[in-house]
Amino acid sequence: MLKYKLSQIGKISEKVLSKVSKIDCIFLFGELGSGKTTFTRSLINKLQDKKKVSKTEVLSPTFNLLYEYDIKSFKVMHYDLYRLENTKDIDQLGIQESFKNSITIIEWPEKIKKPNKNRLEITFYYEKESRIRKLKLKGFGKWKDFQINAI
């Protein structure tokens, strides 16, 4: 488990960005307000910087369910499944298709029945009383050995 400060989220997203490719999936777990969208915003904006594209506002797709970002040769699909109640609703979003040709970031992925084999799962923890932030990484496929030991 890695302790971090909110101001360090950019360094964390840079380390993830150094390994991400067009067919990867990032699952983000954690309670409301734990840092999932902040991480996503940082990752997308860092990719935009890297590709020399103007930064866009990255919002939480809680009500829209999906925001799509075209960043030169990369497409980023940012899903938020918080409001969805069943797998039929998820199937209608076409998430399985996005696994084939985009970086797919999913908040609240617990409802996905067939996850991408190349995925990084990040669980965010935030202790409100002590204001301590922690994250845990678990990789599958090419992400199996990915670690962030220090920031």
Order of alpha helices (4+ residues) and beta strands (2+ residues): beta-alpha-beta-alpha-beta-beta-alpha-alpha-beta-beta-beta
